[in-house]
Amino acid sequence: IAGITQAPTSQILAAGRRMTLRCTQDMRHNAMYWYRQDLGLGLRLIHYSNTAGTTGKGEVPDGYSVSRANTDDFPLTLASAVPSQTSVYFCASSEQNTGELFFGEGSRLTVL
Amino acid sequence: SQQGEEDPQALSIQEGENATMNCSYKTSINNLQWYRQNSGRGLVHLILIRSNEREKHSGRLRVTLDTSKKSSSLLITASRAADTASYFCAEGGGSQGNLIFGKGTKLSVKP
């Protein structure tokens, strides 16, 4: 049982570089999400997609973009990484947008 | 920020004791959910309580919801060392129709 798969699990990145975090789900869920988790701030929603072909902005979308070309994949791109984007990034999915979320194991990103 | 707040931020108890964590939220909700996160892992869903429910049980977990006070509590009875984790509440039905997470309670259960 795979559920949500995130890659890479960890990455160190130079500031200014472009980076794409990958997320794939095998549960055929309609909704997918990207959160970042920072110490003392909890989880904050970056972007979401309620169904394939649509995306929306969360609480902290600046500096990030997403696409949802199909049901299974929801990549998160940092066009030009900055040190404040150092965080742990979690992808999640749900059958509906207020239902139970299923999380990946996270991608730890360090921007130097 | 629309984030809710968990209380306390950290809780340390002995094995066998009960652990109570509280959550206050800000929006009008369809449901309130609780999640658990072991160190270095992703979050795992524990329980969902709908806005028209007042109490719900699942194994050693008991969740209450008071919509008039915009608060919820999670009780873990007869705690075990394996319950050591961070616990998050999440509001369902926010302005964007997505879950809004609180900052979490870090629970430590000592054997």
Contacts between the chains, C-beta under 8 A, distances in Angstrom:
chain1	res1	chain2	res2	distance
A	4	B	42	7.6
A	31	B	98	8.0
A	33	B	98	6.7
A	33	B	99	7.9
A	35	B	101	7.4
A	40	B	103	7.0
A	41	B	103	6.6
A	42	B	3	6.3
A	42	B	88	6.9
A	42	B	101	5.4
A	42	B	102	5.9
A	42	B	103	3.7
A	42	B	104	5.6
A	43	B	43	7.6
A	43	B	88	7.0
A	43	B	101	4.1
A	44	B	3	7.6
A	44	B	101	7.8
A	45	B	96	7.6
A	45	B	98	6.0
A	45	B	99	7.8
A	45	B	100	7.4
A	48	B	96	7.2
A	48	B	98	5.4
A	50	B	97	7.4
A	56	B	96	6.5
A	58	B	96	6.9
A	58	B	98	7.1
A	59	B	1	7.0
A	59	B	2	7.4
A	90	B	42	6.0
A	90	B	43	7.1
A	92	B	43	7.7
A	97	B	97	4.7
A	97	B	98	5.6
A	98	B	30	5.1
A	98	B	31	6.3
A	98	B	92	3.8
A	98	B	93	5.3
A	98	B	97	6.3
A	98	B	98	7.3
A	98	B	99	6.9
A	99	B	48	7.9
A	99	B	92	7.6
A	100	B	33	6.9
A	100	B	45	4.6
A	100	B	48	6.2
A	101	B	33	7.8
A	101	B	35	7.6
A	101	B	43	7.2
A	101	B	45	6.4
A	101	B	90	7.6
A	101	B	99	6.2
A	102	B	45	7.3
A	103	B	42	3.6
A	103	B	43	4.6
A	103	B	44	7.2
A	104	B	42	5.5
A	105	B	41	6.1
A	105	B	42	4.7
A	106	B	40	7.8
A	106	B	41	7.5
A	106	B	42	5.7
